[in-house]
Amino acid sequence: MDAMEITCSTNGSLFTTSSAKGVIQMWDIYICALIYQVIAAFQTSEIAPPPDGRRVYDIRGPIINIW
């Protein structure tokens, strides 16, 4: 994992990483297993998990994505 940023969900069950290669990964904290991955052409400048832990917000340039 070459994470540039790591965030944790508010309930503490998931963490999300982003890399310089445009990869966002969501992990289960308890079993340290990758549960979701998104690959995009542009680097993410910031990621944020919402309170319910069901989605991830990322900012890439002037665009906000909700996964």
N, C-alpha and C positions, 0 to 999 in steps of 0.2 A: 504494500500500500504506500503510495507516495502522496499522502494527504498534505494539502496546504492549509486546510481549515477543517476543524472538527467541531460539531455542535451536538448537544444532547437534548432529547425530548424532555419536556417538563415533567413527565411521569417517570423518567429515568429508565425506560425500557429499550430505547433505541438511540443510536448515535448515527450521525450523517457526516460523511467526509466529502471533500471536493479536491480535485487535483488540477495542476497546471494544464493537463491535457484535455480538460473539459469533462472529466468523469465525475459523476455524483454517485455515491454509494450509500445505501442505508443498511445498517447492521443491527442485529439483535444483540443487546448487551449481555444477556444471560448465557447465551450459547456461542457468542462471538461468531455468528454466521451471517454472511451476506444474504440479504433478503430482497434487495432491489438495486438496480443499476441503470443509470442513464448516461449515454455518451453523446456529447454535442461537439460541434466544430469550434466553439469558442470557450475560453476559460471563464469560469465563474468567479465573479468578484466578491460575492457574499452569499452564504446560505443561512437559512433560518427555519427551524422546525416550528409548526404551529402548536398551540397548547394540547390539542387532541392527539398529536403524533401520527396522524393519518396521511399527512402530505408534507412536502418540503417546498419551500420557496427559495428560488435562486435568482440572482441578478447577474445578467450578462450584458454589459454595456448599458444601453437605455431600456432593456427589456427585462421584465419580471416574469418568470415562469413558475407555474404551480404544478407540482408533480404528485 
